[in-house]
Amino acid sequence: MDSSKIINIIIALFLPPLAVFMARGWGQDCIIDIILTIIVFFPGMLYALYIVLKD
């Protein structure tokens, strides 16, 4: 695991949409994470961790 992935995991815990944007760019994944984070923070955080760890 390189340092950029570790930093992205830490960002996913506090700012989930930013972590998804850094991992995948602006697209469907980022929009889904923004919606999940607005509705309830925890699902947005889990989705961001999934996206970051999947790559």
N, C-alpha and C positions, 0 to 999 in steps of 0.2 A: 504494500500500500504506500503510495507516494504522498508527499506532503500536501499537494493540492487536493487530493481526495479527502484527506483528514480535515483540512480546512473547510471543504465543502460539506462534510458531515456536520461539523460544528455550526456552520451557517444554516443548515437544514433544521437544526434544533430551534433556532431563534427566528430566522427569517426564511420560511420554507419556499415562497415563490422565487426569491433571489437565488437559492440553491438550485432550483430546477432550471431557472434561466441560465445559470452558469454552466450547468451540465448539458442542457439540450438546446438552449436558445429559445427564441420566441416562437411558440407554436401551440399545438393542442395540449401538450403536457403542462405547459406553463399556465394556460388558461384554466385547465382543470384544477391545478393546485391553487390558483388564486381564488377560485370559487369555493373550494373546500376550506381554505383558510378563512375566508370571510364568514362562511356559515358557522363553522366550529374550528378552532385552531388545531386540535389534536389530529383529526383526519388529514389535514393539510400537511402536518409535520410528518406523519407516517408515510404519506404518498411521496413527499420529498425525499425521505430516507430511502424509500424503495427505488426511486429513480436514480439517486446518487449511487447507491450500492449495486444497482443492476449494471451500470456501465463498467 
